[in-house]
């Protein structure tokens, strides 16, 4: 059994409901690398989260805005696969990372907020 939650907040709420019902925890995943979920992962409660490094997202967004301001074409790395139903939208995709208890320390090694949460 398992639950693929759309975000960490809901993952923790699901786990709390399961605990309140006195049931064993299934594998529950979330996303967004919220600090409380990192703590839960390290405690062996939540199985995983998806880390989407917002520092990389912000850096890419700033770069794109600068290109637009200078009248330059915006750099994309996926010009064809994202279709919103009306048109194909050129996109810059960043690589998400699955984070579990086993790889959390490595995954967050450069994150000053989350890295300390991975220590015993």
Backbone as a ProteinNet text record, in pm:
[ID]
protein_1_A
[PRIMARY]
XXXXXXXXXXXXXXXXXXXXXXXXXXXXXXXXXXXXXXXXXXXXXXXXXXXXXXXXXXXXXXXXXXXXXXXXXXXXXXXXXXXXXXXXXXXXXXXXXXXXXXXXXXXXXXXXXXXXXXXX
[TERTIARY]
83.8	0	87.4	36.7	110.8	22.4	71.5	-0.2	96.8	60.1	137	67.9	116.9	55.3	106.4	20.6	64.8	160.7	170.6	266.6	295.1	394.9	436.5	333.3	265	164.6	56.9	6.9	-95.3	-37.6	86.4	149.4	150.3	187	189.6	49.5	-48.5	-187.1	-237.4	-203.4	-241.1	-177.9	-50.5	19.2	-40.2	-77.7	-139.3	-273.9	-352.5	-481.9	-463.9	-365.3	-337	-295	-210.9	-165.9	-283.4	-369.8	-486.9	-578.6	-588.2	-672.6	-606.2	-480.7	-410.8	-366.3	-353.1	-312.2	-161.6	-100.6	42.1	63.1	177.8	208.6	237.6	169.8	210.5	324.3	374.9	472	395.6	439.4	375.5	483.2	456.8	548.8	483.2	564.6	516.3	608.7	598.2	695.1	702.1	810.7	840	947.8	993.7	1102.6	1075.1	954.7	922.7	999.5	1044.8	1127.7	1061.1	932.6	864.2	861.7	853.8	856.3	996.2	1097.5	1234.4	1255	1205.1	1213.2	1140.3	1022.3	943.2	1014.5	1078.4	1155.2	1270.7	1340.9	1455.1	1410.4	1286.6	1232.2	1175.1	1175.1	1124.6	973.7	907.3	760.4	718.9	749.1	723.5	835.9	801.9	905.2	994.4	932.9	1013.8	945.3	1022.5	973.3	1044.5	996.5	1062.4	1122.4	1252.2	1319.9	1327.7	1270.3	1282.3	1353	1481.8	1564.3	1517.2	1453.5	1399.2	1509.3	1629.7	1740	1768.9	1764	1785.3	1667.7	1546.2	1427	1434	1468.6	1479.3	1588.8	1704	1813.8	1772.1	1701.9	1658.1	1551.8	1460.1	1356.4	1418.9	1516.2	1584.7	1655.3	1719.6	1787.8	1687.6	1572.4	1470.4	1415.3	1387.8	1336.8	1439.6	1566.5	1672.3	1676.7	1662.4	1661.8	1543.5	1427.8	1309.8	1329.2	1386.4	1409.5	1504.8	1601.7	1697.9	1647.2	1525.7	1470.8	1534.4	1597.5	1664.5	1569.4	1593.3	1512.4	1543	1440.2	1455.1	1512.3	1614.1	1678.3	1585	1555.5	1472.8	1547.5	1512.1	1575.8	1476	1349.8	1247.2	1147.3	1175.5	1089.2	964.4	949	841.7	745	779.4	695.8	583.8	583.7	478.2	369.4	254.3	140	28.7	-18	-121.4	-263.2	-276.5	-407.2	-440.8	-373.6	-394.6	-273.8	-155.5	-34	81.3	189.4	311.4	389	424.1	491.9	638.6	731.4	872.7	898.4	973.5	986.6	1132	1165.1	1294.4	1265.5	1301.1	1274.6	1395.3	1369.2	1472.3	1451.8	1558.1	1550.2	1511.8	1396	1359	1439.6	1446.3	1523.6	1439.5	1432.1	1366.9	1458	1403.5	1481.8	1421	1503.3	1464	1559.1	1533.6	1621.5	1766	1779	1911.2	1993.8	1930.7	2009.3	1986.1	1915.2	1881.4	2005.1	2101.9	2221.4	2292	2305.6	2369.5	2282.4	2152.1	2060.3	2056.3	2066.6	2054.3	2188.1	2298.6	2429.2	2458.5	2400.6	2426	2308.6	2213.7	2096.9	2113.1	2137.2	2164.7	2045.4	1926	1807.6	1780	1787.6	1748.5	1862.2	1984.7	2096.6	2106.3	2091.7	2100.7	1993.9	1881.8	1773.7	1807.7	1910.5	1947.7	2046.5	2092.2	2187.6	2112.7	2168.4	2107.9	2083.6
-118.6	0	123.7	229.9	354.3	469.8	589.9	711.7	804.7	845.8	943.9	1078.1	1154.3	1281.6	1392.2	1488.8	1595.7	1695.4	1694.6	1783.6	1734.2	1792.8	1748.7	1779.6	1892.5	1926.5	1819.5	1779.6	1674.2	1539.7	1512.7	1386.5	1376.3	1485.8	1483.1	1469.7	1535	1523.3	1380.2	1318	1178	1088.9	1110.1	1029.8	1051.2	1174.7	1202.3	1130.6	1131.9	1062.5	912.4	857.1	713.5	679.9	764.2	743.4	752.4	851.3	868.2	747.2	688.1	569	443.3	455.9	340.8	239	282.5	192.7	202.9	99.7	108.6	204.5	270.3	364.8	291.5	331.2	282	371.3	341.3	430.5	554.4	670.8	797.5	889.7	943.6	1037.6	1174.4	1275.4	1411.6	1481.6	1613.5	1691	1831	1897.3	2035.2	2046.7	1936.8	1940	2036.4	2029.9	2112.9	2061	2152.9	2116.4	2011.1	2024.9	1927.8	1789.2	1784.5	1654.5	1595.3	1679.8	1627.8	1564.6	1630.3	1572.7	1438.7	1432.4	1309.1	1197.8	1233.6	1135.5	1082.2	1171.2	1129	1043.6	1063.2	982.8	850.4	830	705	699.2	814	816.4	840.2	958.2	984.3	918.5	854	782.2	875.3	970.5	1053.3	1185.3	1273.7	1399.3	1421.6	1516.6	1555.9	1694	1704.9	1832.5	1901.8	2020.3	2107.2	2232	2237.9	2343.3	2479.9	2555.6	2685.8	2785.9	2763.8	2854.1	2844.1	2723.2	2704.7	2762.9	2744.1	2797.7	2950.2	3013.5	3159.3	3207.9	3142.6	3183.1	3175.4	3069.3	3054.1	3158.1	3185.5	3286.5	3424.9	3459.2	3588.6	3597.9	3489.9	3486.9	3508.9	3442.8	3456.5	3598.7	3657.1	3794.2	3889.4	3870	3952.8	3940.3	3818.2	3796.7	3869.3	3860.8	3930.1	4081.4	4133.9	4278.2	4327.8	4246.3	4284.7	4253.6	4200.4	4167.3	4045.3	3963.4	3841.9	3723.5	3618.7	3497.6	3431.4	3380.2	3314.3	3174.9	3142.3	3011.1	2905.6	2801.2	2689.9	2559.4	2456.3	2326.6	2220.7	2261.4	2170.1	2250.3	2267.2	2350.4	2281.3	2151.1	2080.7	1998.4	1955.8	1853.4	1905.9	2033.8	2083.3	2150	2084.7	2139.5	2161.1	2284.8	2317.7	2300.9	2239.9	2219.9	2326.4	2440.1	2547	2563.2	2539.5	2551.2	2482.2	2462.5	2409	2525.8	2512.3	2619.5	2581.3	2658.7	2631.9	2641.2	2548.1	2532.8	2512.5	2556.6	2523.6	2432.7	2305.4	2207.5	2192.6	2192.1	2164.3	2021.7	1957.1	1817.3	1805.3	1743.9	1720.3	1603.2	1594.2	1487.2	1418.1	1286.1	1206.9	1204	1241.6	1243.5	1145.2	1053.5	956.4	971.8	895.4	897.8	863.3	772.7	725.4	831.1	922.4	1019.6	1164.5	1185.7	1322.1	1407.5	1353.8	1432.9	1480.8	1392.8	1430.3	1528.4	1503.7	1588.1	1731.4	1748.6	1881.2	1938.6	1881.2	1923.6	2071.6	2133.7	2276.4	2364	2306.3	2381.4	2411.2	2537.2	2569.1	2548.6	2542.7	2520.2	2372	2293.8	2152.8	2059.3	2093.3	2003.7	1971	2068.2	2033.4	1933.2	1928.4	1836.1	1691.6	1671.6	1535.4	1470.9	1547.2	1493.2	1422.6	1310.4	1230	1306.4
0	0	0	-57.9	-60.4	-101.9	-76.2	-111.9	-183.2	-303.1	-378.9	-357.7	-262.5	-227.2	-319.2	-354.1	-443.3	-379	-245.6	-179.5	-38.3	23.9	156.6	264.7	254.4	355.8	360.9	246	242.4	285	250.5	292.3	444.2	511.3	658.1	716	654.5	701.7	685.7	575	551.7	657.7	684.1	784.7	923.5	954.3	1084.4	1096.2	990.2	991.6	1008.5	941.2	952.9	1095.6	1152.9	1290.3	1387.6	1369.4	1455.9	1448	1330	1311.2	1365.9	1409.6	1466	1363.1	1240.8	1132.2	1109.9	1052.7	1019.8	902.1	903.9	796.9	666.4	558.1	426	375.4	259.6	196.1	150.8	197.3	160.3	105.1	-12.5	-75.2	-84.8	-93.1	-112.7	-209.4	-212	-288.5	-232	-254.9	-215.5	-108.7	-52.2	46.4	161.5	215.7	332	453.3	537.1	652.3	740.7	768.3	854.4	790.8	659.3	592.2	590.1	579.5	587.9	725.6	830.6	965.4	970.9	909.9	908.5	831.9	723.1	645.1	729	795.1	876.2	995	1040.8	1151.2	1101.8	969.1	913.4	899.8	900.3	890.1	744.7	690.9	548.9	470.4	359.3	283.4	202.5	130.9	41.5	12.1	-48.7	-102.3	-235.1	-310.3	-434.2	-410.6	-431.5	-415.6	-550.2	-555.6	-672.2	-620.6	-642.3	-583.8	-631.5	-541.8	-580	-613.2	-562.5	-598.8	-748.2	-803.3	-947.5	-1026.3	-975	-1040.2	-1047.1	-936	-932.1	-1027	-1026.2	-1114.2	-1261	-1297.9	-1437.3	-1471.8	-1379.8	-1404.3	-1422.6	-1339.5	-1352.6	-1487.3	-1527.5	-1657.6	-1771.1	-1763.7	-1868.7	-1875	-1758.7	-1755.6	-1816.8	-1784.5	-1843.1	-1994.3	-2044.9	-2190.2	-2253.8	-2190.9	-2243.2	-2241.3	-2132.6	-2122.7	-2230.7	-2268	-2371.6	-2512.4	-2523.2	-2653.7	-2717.1	-2637.2	-2685.6	-2675.4	-2754.2	-2738.7	-2603.8	-2542.1	-2412.3	-2433.7	-2355.6	-2362.6	-2303.1	-2380.9	-2333.2	-2360	-2284.8	-2309.6	-2355.6	-2371.1	-2421.8	-2505.1	-2633.1	-2716.5	-2770.7	-2746.9	-2817.8	-2733.4	-2614.3	-2549.3	-2460.3	-2423.2	-2334.5	-2416.3	-2425.7	-2497.2	-2396.6	-2385.4	-2287.5	-2340.7	-2455.9	-2516.1	-2619	-2611.3	-2708.1	-2799.5	-2743.7	-2824.3	-2752.4	-2825.7	-2766.2	-2706.4	-2579.9	-2507	-2486.9	-2543	-2516.3	-2365.6	-2313.5	-2169.1	-2129.5	-2008.1	-1949.5	-1831.3	-1845.5	-1740.7	-1649.3	-1520.5	-1421.3	-1372.6	-1331.8	-1291.4	-1144.2	-1115.1	-975.5	-919.8	-787.7	-724.8	-618	-626.4	-522.5	-400.7	-285.4	-161.9	-62.9	-15.7	86.6	205.5	307.6	424.8	385.2	288.8	247.5	174.5	101.7	24.6	67.5	177	219.5	247	319.5	352.8	226.4	129.4	2.9	-75.4	-78.2	-155.1	-104.2	26	86.4	132.7	89.2	139.9	119	16	-7.3	35.8	109.2	155.3	304.4	340.6	480.4	573.8	520.4	603.2	622.9	515.4	523.2	562.1	528.6	559.7	708.6	799.2	941.7	987	916.8	954.1	921.5	839.5	799.3	895.4	991.3	1089.6	1201	1247.3	1353.5	1476.7
[MASK]
++++++++++++++++++++++++++++++++++++++++++++++++++++++++++++++++++++++++++++++++++++++++++++++++++++++++++++++++++++++++

